[in-house]
């Protein structure tokens, strides 16, 4: 029985780790400039990755596809990209093709995919000026999704403008592609804010933290009848502590915690995430 139990336990651990790995590549194409008035200038692509320190950048790749024949014509791994800012645990990377002697094809249509370990990340096989199916590379057999905006007349921009996502969110689907605007290579886009995954409104769950801000000692009110799993993360997505709290009022102290913003994730016994709240230590 002990041997069977160990086998089942090891299997559960491996399954959990694989599940975490599959869910953890929160990355997307965030900004594109592929055409402008006059000679092709300043053509670039920007990618955002949440918690990039958890991966090797060489495992991510931006793939360029020709819409005329569906073929892959360029591949650049993210370790070749320039590093921009980090905001709420998301880091921005960009690669300027014309500066580095390359070009992004001008469409009608053409496409861009983002892959991780040679597999296209969900939702990251994109095209502009139409859709088409890839015939080779990681996107082979998949049909692209048109981003819905393009650098064509009368929106053909100058060389300092780009197509970019705007809105507030924590993953690609929560943002919207916009018509050409002032470029923001390596920075947050115009009217864009990235938030840690799972941020919710306190009123939705009834969970409360007080005082907030605090010096690392605080009380947590759990309104549910069952105990909750509480995971505390730094603003960079690093797990600081994980504890179980009983129903009702709980006293918590984060010994030695540095001043900054933290995110407290509440989950049930079955692993369902109930809410994530922001807390400030000063």
Residue pairs with C-beta under 8 A, 6 or more apart in sequence:
24 51
24 54
25 49
25 55
25 116
25 121
26 49
26 50
26 51
26 170
26 171
26 197
27 47
27 48
27 49
27 50
27 60
27 114
27 116
27 121
27 124
28 47
28 48
28 114
28 121
28 123
28 124
28 165
28 171
28 172
29 45
29 46
29 47
29 62
29 112
29 114
29 124
29 126
29 172
30 46
30 47
30 48
30 92
30 164
30 165
30 175
30 189
31 44
31 45
31 46
31 94
31 162
31 163
31 164
31 165
31 183
31 184
31 185
31 189
32 44
32 45
32 46
32 104
32 112
32 128
32 147
32 162
32 163
32 164
33 42
33 43
33 44
33 45
33 104
33 151
33 157
33 159
33 161
33 162
33 163
33 183
34 43
34 104
34 105
34 106
34 107
34 110
34 128
34 151
35 43
35 104
35 106
35 107
35 151
35 152
35 156
36 42
36 151
36 156
36 157
36 158
36 159
36 161
37 156
37 157
37 158
37 159
38 159
40 98
40 103
40 104
40 106
41 98
41 159
42 96
42 98
42 99
42 159
42 160
42 183
43 96
43 97
43 98
43 102
43 103
43 104
44 94
44 95
44 96
44 97
44 98
44 162
44 183
44 185
45 62
45 94
45 95
45 97
45 104
45 112
46 84
46 92
46 93
46 94
46 164
46 184
46 185
46 186
47 60
47 62
47 78
47 81
47 92
47 93
47 94
47 114
48 90
48 91
48 92
48 93
48 194
49 55
49 60
49 78
49 90
49 91
49 93
50 89
50 90
50 170
50 197
50 237
51 89
51 236
51 237
52 91
53 236
54 237
55 116
56 79
57 77
57 78
57 79
57 81
57 93
58 77
58 78
58 79
59 77
59 78
59 116
59 117
60 77
60 78
60 114
60 115
60 116
61 75
61 76
61 77
61 78
61 114
61 115
61 118
61 138
62 75
62 76
62 78
62 95
62 112
62 113
62 114
63 72
63 74
63 75
63 112
63 113
63 114
63 115
63 120
63 137
63 138
63 139
64 72
64 73
64 74
64 75
64 104
64 105
64 110
64 111
64 112
65 71
65 72
65 73
65 110
65 111
65 112
65 113
65 127
65 132
65 134
65 137
65 139
65 144
66 72
66 73
66 105
66 110
67 105
67 107
67 108
67 109
67 110
67 111
67 127
67 129
67 130
67 132
69 135
70 132
70 133
70 134
70 135
70 136
71 134
71 135
71 136
72 134
72 136
72 137
72 139
73 105
74 102
75 137
76 95
78 93
80 95
81 93
81 94
81 95
82 93
82 94
82 95
82 96
82 185
82 186
83 91
83 92
83 93
83 186
84 91
84 92
84 93
84 94
84 185
84 186
84 187
85 91
85 92
85 186
85 187
85 188
86 92
86 236
87 188
87 194
88 194
88 195
88 196
88 235
89 196
89 235
89 236
89 237
90 194
92 186
92 187
92 188
93 186
94 185
94 186
96 185
97 103
97 104
104 110
104 112
107 128
107 129
107 130
107 150
107 151
107 152
108 129
108 130
108 152
109 127
109 128
109 129
109 130
109 131
109 132
109 144
109 146
110 127
110 128
110 129
111 125
111 126
111 127
111 128
111 132
111 134
111 139
111 144
112 126
112 127
113 120
113 124
113 125
113 126
113 134
113 137
113 138
113 139
113 144
114 120
114 121
114 124
115 121
115 124
115 138
115 139
118 138
119 138
120 138
120 139
120 142
123 145
123 172
123 173
124 172
125 134
125 139
125 142
125 143
125 144
125 145
126 144
126 145
126 146
126 147
127 144
127 145
127 146
127 147
128 146
128 147
128 149
128 150
128 151
128 163
129 146
129 150
129 152
130 146
131 143
131 144
131 145
131 146
132 143
132 144
133 141
133 142
133 143
133 144
134 140
134 141
134 142
134 144
135 141
147 163
147 177
148 177
149 155
149 163
149 177
149 178
149 179
149 180
150 163
151 157
151 163
151 180
155 179
155 180
156 180
157 180
160 182
160 183
161 180
161 181
161 182
161 183
162 180
162 181
162 183
162 184
163 177
163 178
163 179
163 180
164 177
164 178
164 181
164 183
164 184
164 189
164 190
164 192
165 172
165 175
165 176
165 177
165 178
165 189
165 192
166 175
166 176
166 178
166 189
166 190
166 191
166 192
167 174
167 175
167 176
167 191
167 192
167 193
168 174
168 192
168 193
168 194
168 195
169 175
169 193
169 194
169 195
170 194
170 195
170 196
170 197
170 198
170 199
171 197
175 192
178 189
178 190
178 191
181 189
181 190
182 190
184 190
188 194
196 233
196 235
196 237
196 263
196 276
197 276
198 263
198 265
198 273
198 275
198 276
199 263
199 276
199 277
199 278
200 275
200 276
200 277
202 208
202 275
202 277
204 275
205 223
205 266
205 274
205 275
206 221
206 223
206 224
207 220
207 221
207 222
207 223
207 228
207 266
207 274
207 275
207 277
208 220
208 221
209 218
209 219
209 220
209 221
209 264
209 277
209 279
210 218
210 219
210 221
211 218
212 218
212 279
212 280
213 279
213 280
213 281
213 282
214 279
214 280
214 281
214 282
215 281
215 282
216 253
216 254
216 255
216 256
216 257
216 281
217 251
217 252
217 253
217 254
218 251
218 252
218 279
219 249
219 250
219 251
219 252
220 230
220 245
220 249
220 250
220 252
220 264
221 248
221 249
221 250
222 228
222 245
222 246
222 247
222 248
222 249
222 250
222 266
223 247
224 247
224 268
224 274
225 247
226 247
226 268
226 269
227 244
227 245
227 246
227 247
227 269
228 244
228 245
228 266
228 267
228 268
228 274
229 242
229 243
229 244
229 266
229 267
229 268
229 269
229 271
230 242
230 243
230 244
230 245
230 252
230 264
230 265
230 266
230 267
231 239
231 241
231 242
231 264
231 265
231 267
232 239
232 240
232 241
232 242
232 254
232 262
232 263
232 264
232 265
233 239
233 240
233 262
233 263
233 264
233 265
234 240
234 260
234 262
234 263
235 260
235 261
235 262
235 263
240 254
240 257
240 262
241 254
243 252
245 252
254 262
254 281
257 281
258 281
259 281
259 282
260 280
260 281
261 278
261 279
261 280
262 278
262 279
262 280
262 281
263 276
263 277
263 278
263 279
264 276
264 277
264 278
264 279
265 273
265 275
265 276
266 273
266 274
266 275
266 276
266 277
267 273
267 274
268 274
